[in-house]
């Protein structure tokens, strides 16, 4: 088994990786072959298919050479059908597609499922996944959140003794956040002697989101107190952040602004609108085209979408269902939309480049600096122990090998 001190500085974050994608498997295998031994996943990532990807790749001969982190707390997808087996008093109903719990009954269920999906007899580290969700809606658990986490830690410490897990900790997008009343990270540290295997804390840390380095704990930062108690700090979102209210990739892509052909995009967009308008007339629908939500959104925002994931969401969840509803889901329409997507991806890159350039100027970063190396070195010098990266393709692995 890999010792905590021997983990690679770069870890693989598998949030968007799935067993259903062969490129993801090749990238994961390639990364491991090149010295990355830290793999981060969660029970809800891709509805369990992220864990299954790891299980398919990590056979018994390789298991001892990788350190696998998984998490639980989110009740989504297939797990919603298993609510009857969970302590209802400790479940928070966020919305119809999202419940949350870190109660023993749910953690027990999730760890059992994770072991099966990863095809392993033990988990190297199990993390409570974003307990701040207990503050999303009013509930009784909030006032006793510290005690709730302590009870979960006690359960996890017991699992260490049985060999099911080796270590445990917390993954949170809001640590540190003094506004979350009763969620006192310091209280957990005061009880550190009761939880000797509490060894890892995961949080966002990047050029914009750097609260973990601020002196919020009696003149100490979150990173400082973790160092004092021998707790490893893992940064997620090292190259993605929220800036000026939108997602921003902190990566310099080779992209020239003159790659944008606005006339071509306008021509394609009007072709799509004409197809929709003609179809509406055919079915006797007299509502103005711009009043249909997907069309209205694209008219106003198609050049302002922040990232490709958001673009895909708009098309898959809103535009395609609308086209199906008016029976316009034909080959010609899909071809035009595919061409439009290519143009809209260029707008995304353009906007990202402009906003990143603005941020770099604001932060005093030289435009010719190797930004990835600059950020990676910055995070490590500020006390982060490991940096998670979404290496979904072999070319992404190649791009970071010089950092190793």
BELNORMO-V311327 format. One record per residue. N is the residue number from 0. RES is the residue in one small letter. NEAR is the number of other C-alpha atoms within 12 Angstrom. Layout:
<<N	RES	NEAR> <N	RES	NEAR>>
This chain:
<<0	x	21> <1	x	21> <2	x	19> <3	x	27> <4	x	17> <5	x	19> <6	x	31> <7	x	30> <8	x	32> <9	x	38> <10	x	39> <11	x	48> <12	x	40> <13	x	40> <14	x	32> <15	x	29> <16	x	36> <17	x	35> <18	x	30> <19	x	20> <20	x	20> <21	x	18> <22	x	22> <23	x	34> <24	x	31> <25	x	27> <26	x	33> <27	x	43> <28	x	31> <29	x	25> <30	x	36> <31	x	31> <32	x	20> <33	x	22> <34	x	27> <35	x	36> <36	x	38> <37	x	40> <38	x	47> <39	x	45> <40	x	45> <41	x	45> <42	x	43> <43	x	36> <44	x	33> <45	x	23> <46	x	30> <47	x	38> <48	x	32> <49	x	39> <50	x	44> <51	x	34> <52	x	41> <53	x	47> <54	x	34> <55	x	28> <56	x	32> <57	x	29> <58	x	18> <59	x	17> <60	x	11> <61	x	22> <62	x	27> <63	x	20> <64	x	24> <65	x	39> <66	x	37> <67	x	46> <68	x	47> <69	x	49> <70	x	48> <71	x	45> <72	x	43> <73	x	39> <74	x	38> <75	x	28> <76	x	20> <77	x	21> <78	x	28> <79	x	24> <80	x	15> <81	x	19> <82	x	28> <83	x	14> <84	x	20> <85	x	27> <86	x	20> <87	x	20> <88	x	21> <89	x	29> <90	x	36> <91	x	33> <92	x	26> <93	x	21> <94	x	16> <95	x	13> <96	x	16> <97	x	24> <98	x	33> <99	x	40> <100	x	45> <101	x	45> <102	x	39> <103	x	32> <104	x	27> <105	x	35> <106	x	38> <107	x	28> <108	x	26> <109	x	41> <110	x	40> <111	x	25> <112	x	32> <113	x	40> <114	x	31> <115	x	23> <116	x	33> <117	x	37> <118	x	25> <119	x	32> <120	x	25> <121	x	34> <122	x	43> <123	x	43> <124	x	44> <125	x	47> <126	x	43> <127	x	45> <128	x	39> <129	x	31> <130	x	39> <131	x	37> <132	x	33> <133	x	36> <134	x	27> <135	x	19> <136	x	18> <137	x	14> <138	x	20> <139	x	15> <140	x	31> <141	x	27> <142	x	18> <143	x	19> <144	x	30> <145	x	27> <146	x	22> <147	x	29> <148	x	41> <149	x	31> <150	x	24> <151	x	36> <152	x	35> <153	x	27> <154	x	31> <155	x	39> <156	x	30> <157	x	24> <158	x	28> <159	x	24> <160	x	17> <161	x	15> <162	x	18> <163	x	25> <164	x	35> <165	x	33> <166	x	38> <167	x	39> <168	x	44> <169	x	42> <170	x	38> <171	x	34> <172	x	28> <173	x	29> <174	x	37> <175	x	38> <176	x	27> <177	x	20> <178	x	13> <179	x	23> <180	x	18> <181	x	24> <182	x	31> <183	x	31> <184	x	36> <185	x	26> <186	x	19> <187	x	32> <188	x	28> <189	x	17> <190	x	22> <191	x	25> <192	x	16> <193	x	19> <194	x	30> <195	x	26> <196	x	35> <197	x	40> <198	x	38> <199	x	38> <200	x	46> <201	x	44> <202	x	38> <203	x	37> <204	x	43> <205	x	38> <206	x	37> <207	x	30> <208	x	28> <209	x	32> <210	x	27> <211	x	37> <212	x	34> <213	x	23> <214	x	18> <215	x	23> <216	x	24> <217	x	11> <218	x	12> <219	x	19> <220	x	27> <221	x	40> <222	x	40> <223	x	28> <224	x	31> <225	x	34> <226	x	22> <227	x	19> <228	x	25> <229	x	22> <230	x	32> <231	x	37> <232	x	42> <233	x	46> <234	x	46> <235	x	36> <236	x	37> <237	x	41> <238	x	34> <239	x	30> <240	x	30> <241	x	26> <242	x	23> <243	x	14> <244	x	11> <245	x	20> <246	x	26> <247	x	35> <248	x	33> <249	x	35> <250	x	36> <251	x	29> <252	x	22> <253	x	12> <254	x	19> <255	x	17> <256	x	18> <257	x	11> <258	x	20> <259	x	22> <260	x	21> <261	x	20> <262	x	13> <263	x	18> <264	x	28> <265	x	22> <266	x	18> <267	x	27> <268	x	30> <269	x	23> <270	x	22> <271	x	32> <272	x	30> <273	x	20> <274	x	26> <275	x	38> <276	x	26> <277	x	21> <278	x	26> <279	x	24> <280	x	16> <281	x	14> <282	x	15> <283	x	12> <284	x	16> <285	x	16> <286	x	15> <287	x	17> <288	x	26> <289	x	19> <290	x	16> <291	x	24> <292	x	21> <293	x	27> <294	x	29> <295	x	18> <296	x	21> <297	x	30> <298	x	22> <299	x	14> <300	x	19> <301	x	33> <302	x	31> <303	x	25> <304	x	33> <305	x	35> <306	x	30> <307	x	28> <308	x	17> <309	x	22> <310	x	32> <311	x	23> <312	x	18> <313	x	28> <314	x	28> <315	x	21> <316	x	17> <317	x	22> <318	x	30> <319	x	25> <320	x	19> <321	x	23> <322	x	30> <323	x	19> <324	x	16> <325	x	23> <326	x	19> <327	x	27> <328	x	22> <329	x	18> <330	x	12> <331	x	16> <332	x	27> <333	x	23> <334	x	17> <335	x	27> <336	x	35> <337	x	23> <338	x	22> <339	x	33> <340	x	31> <341	x	26> <342	x	30> <343	x	37> <344	x	30> <345	x	33> <346	x	32> <347	x	35> <348	x	34> <349	x	32> <350	x	31> <351	x	38> <352	x	27> <353	x	24> <354	x	28> <355	x	36> <356	x	26> <357	x	20> <358	x	26> <359	x	27> <360	x	15> <361	x	14> <362	x	14> <363	x	14> <364	x	20> <365	x	16> <366	x	19> <367	x	14> <368	x	16> <369	x	21> <370	x	29> <371	x	30> <372	x	23> <373	x	25> <374	x	32> <375	x	35> <376	x	24> <377	x	23> <378	x	35> <379	x	26> <380	x	14> <381	x	27> <382	x	30> <383	x	38> <384	x	38> <385	x	42> <386	x	42> <387	x	39> <388	x	42> <389	x	33> <390	x	36> <391	x	31> <392	x	27> <393	x	24> <394	x	18> <395	x	23> <396	x	31> <397	x	18> <398	x	23> <399	x	31> <400	x	24> <401	x	15> <402	x	24> <403	x	22>>
